[in-house]
Amino acid sequence: MNITLNGERRSLATPTTLTQLLLAEGLAERRVAIEVNGEIVPRSLHGERALADGDTIEIVHALGGG
């Protein structure tokens, strides 16, 4: 399955949920906003939202600092 993640084409070997994608990207513990095909997906649905071939995902996370 092929997706576009933050503007970069990626191949995923198996069906993947947003939660699994966050784990793979090292972002599981971070506060993120995720948009799939132009629609924001609430955090409560990340575990249920399966990705499909051709999906475009944008992940934005806050960076701390001062």
Phi, psi and omega in degrees: 000137180247135177229170170243121182244114181050045175085359182245129179291137179225149173250132177245134185286326185228165173304137188225141172266169177298322178299316179295322177296317178299319177299313181297329181269001180073025183245011187298327183267001184264156175276116184230159169244135181235133176241130177240119180052041175086001180242130178289135178254118180300146181307324182296344181254001182302322181287337182265336188279103177277141178275151180238158178305130179091355179298148174246120184242134173240125177243127179238130177230148181281140174254132179276162178162178181215000000 
